[in-house]
Every structure is written in structure tokens, then in C-alpha cells.
Amino acid sequence: MTIFILGLLIFSIIGLLIFVPFGQKIDWQKNYRQQENIRLYQQQVQHNIAPELADEFAQRLLADEKQLQKQDRSQLLMSKSAVGFSFILFFLLLLLPSAYYFSLNRFTHAQQGEQMILAREQELAQATTEQKNDDYITRIQNRLRQDPNNIEHWVELGKAYMLSNEFSNALIAYSNAERLGGSSPALLGLAATALYYQNGQKMNADIQKLIDAALQQDPQEVSILSLQAGEAFLKADYALALSLWQKILDSGKSNVERRSIIQNMQMAEVLQQAKSQ
């Protein structure tokens, strides 16, 4: 629709540039041939020719002049008609395509398409975080249907389930990833975190077993250290929490959310100072 309006505007400008000069006022009454005849007649008179010959010559000039005037009037009417016809043709060329376009279903479809896009944008803007995460889970599931052996997609699905507090589904996703790619410190840490939240943020033997296995392979595994720091913070052991968060920052790993950790450390320091007072 926007392209059509732009094209119509460009066509109108080009048409006006072509047709408007023809409509400018022309001094049709100015007859240069008449002035030329008068000049020639005056030259003939200056030669003192016989009155009879001069009169005959004048009559011929007058007859010629009348004939020229008739021709001039015909040309004037034809020129004015041509200008009027040009303007009529221009407006017809402008009106007919526009009428044809707006009579098509294409215009209705374009309007419906624009309305659907606007409605979708409003729906996304009003969607809650939970709805957006549900859409995210659905997209990952669709990718796994096409490639069920993709380990990264299973891990991504587990993290998405964690955001929706679907801890059992997250553990299943992590288990599938482990089955395909084997155990790793990162995967053990993710599974331990899912079990921890599923257990109401309380440690138990199964969680501790996963933590020990992960730290044995990588003492600086971020997910495990984050889990331990969070547990220490909940128990008001702010010194331990600060120590673990600092260990994460010093690890230099790329998956560290430094801003979030620093904010947690600042909160822990404030609470630690208030506790000591």
C-alpha cells in the first residue's frame, strides 16, 4: 500500500511537469504575420505606385490577412483543445489505475495483512514473561523434533524449563543431553541446580553427590559455585557467599554473569555489615 501511494505520487509529479507548461497562458492574439504584412504594405506605398495598383495590392493584402486570421483562430481552438485533452488524459491515467487498484481484493488483503501484523505486535507486547518462555520452549521442542540428537538443544530446553519452574522436565532434558554426550561438570551442575530447586532450595544427599562429582572434574565450575553461594546466602553465611562469588569472578570463564554476581555481592556486604552491628 505504501509503495502504491509512493508510485502514485511520483507519477503525479512527472505528469504535472509534462502537462503544466502547455497550460500556461499564451498570448494568442499577438499575430506576427499581420505585422509583417503591414510592414510590406508600407514599403510598397513609399514607392509612389499608381493609386489603382496600390488599392488592388491593399485589397489582396486584406484578403490574405483575413484568411490568415481564420487560420490563426482555427489553430488557437485546436491548441486549446489539445491542452484540455492533455489534462483530461492525465487525470484519466491517474484515476483509472487508482480505481482499479482499490477495486481489487489485493487492497483488502493488504489491509488485513497490516492489521494482523499490528495485532501480533500488540500481542507480543502484552505477553507475560511466562507466555514468552512458553513460546521459547515450543520453538526448542520443534527444533528437537527435527534433530533429536542435538545436545545443545536439550541443554537449552532444560534451562528454559528451569525458567518456568518445571524442574522435573528440566531434569529429563539434562538426562537426555547426558545420555547423548556423556557427563560433564557443566551438565552435572545444571542437574544439581534443578534438583536443589525441586527440593525447595534445600540440600540433600543426591544434590551433594552431583556437586562433588562436578567439582572433582572442575573445581571452578560456575553453576556449582553459584549454587553453593546461593545456599550460603540463604543461610546468612555472607562471608562464604562472598568468597564463592569472588571465586567465580576470578575464574575468568566466559559464561559468568559478572553484573549479576557483583550486585549479589554488594547486597551480601550490606547484610553482613548490618549483621555485625
Salt bridges, closest charged atoms under 4 A:
GLU36 OE2 - ARG39 NH2 2.35
GLU56 OE2 - ARG60 NH2 2.72
GLU123 OE2 - ARG120 NH1 3.43
GLU156 OE1 - ARG143 NH2 3.10
ASP218 OD2 - LYS253 NZ 2.48
GLU231 OE2 - LYS235 NZ 3.16
